[in-house]
Amino acid sequence: MGVSLKVFLVHDDDAIHRIPLSRFVRLNEGDQKECFPEYAGKRIRYALTAIDLVDRKPVEFLHIEYGYLDFDANGRLDVLKQENSDRLGAELIEFKEEYLVSPKIIHAQDRFAQKRYLDKNRWKPTEDLEKTIMLTAWGIDLDGQKKSKDSKEKKLSLVNKKREKGEKYSQTQGQYLAYIYYYTKIHGHAPSEADMQRYFKVSPPSVHQMILALEKKGLIKREPGKARSISFLVPREELPDLE
């Protein structure tokens, strides 16, 4: 069990180029040794995909994120632009917290902040580009093949069938839910992401993406800004045994 995270840089001609997740993380952490000279002074689109794995085989898409990377003249991440993005992101987080507390109140300023953040930091792919990203992330080799529209549609339909399973959650997600349930039962509070990382022996990004996926499906909920605040929304009788 596990989660496969893949990062693709998207060129102006919509060609995609995969980079190691470790480089993407170091780049965002401001590592001065990490640079891409070929992108110096440019703003490059990226796509981050998260796929649920069972026995090292893909079974379901958990998350796809489309964003931008701003490179400075040396090909490193532009720190100033990143800080501006972080500030907009903080305003967006404040919007979410406030909205959860008072859902009937309209906060126009915060909604404008949300729009500014999405306009500046997110992009929307064309249908064909998203299909290519999904198929490549899934592990379907499109290089060297005749990429007819029909063959691509057939392959994508197979991916989507696995993505849109009738189950409430995948086998891996069920194990995380079972762990959260039993941990909370024993300790009187929810586990931290570090606890889950140690138990499942996966990377911090894998755990974080799993928590986001469980929350998106309505299987758990969290209190913004509060540690160990995971609340369980699945009946005990629907949980699998913890392996």
HELIX and SHEET records of a PDB file:
HELIX    1   1 LEU A   21  ASN A   28  1                                   8    
HELIX    2   2 PRO A   37  TYR A   39  5                                   3    
HELIX    3   3 VAL A   79  VAL A  101  1                                  23    
HELIX    4   4 ALA A  108  ASN A  121  1                                  14    
HELIX    5   5 GLU A  127  TRP A  138  1                                  12    
HELIX    6   6 LYS A  149  ARG A  163  1                                  15    
HELIX    7   7 GLN A  171  HIS A  187  1                                  17    
HELIX    8   8 GLU A  193  PHE A  200  1                                   8    
HELIX    9   9 PRO A  204  LYS A  216  1                                  13    
HELIX   10  10 ARG A  236  GLU A  238  5                                   3    
SHEET    1   A 4 ILE A  16  ILE A  19  0                                        
SHEET    2   A 4 GLY A   2  VAL A  10 -1                                        
SHEET    3   A 4 ARG A  43  VAL A  54 -1                                        
SHEET    4   A 4 LYS A  57  ASP A  70 -1                                        
SHEET    1   B 2 ILE A 220  LYS A 221  0                                        
SHEET    2   B 2 SER A 231  PHE A 232 -1                                        
END                                                                             
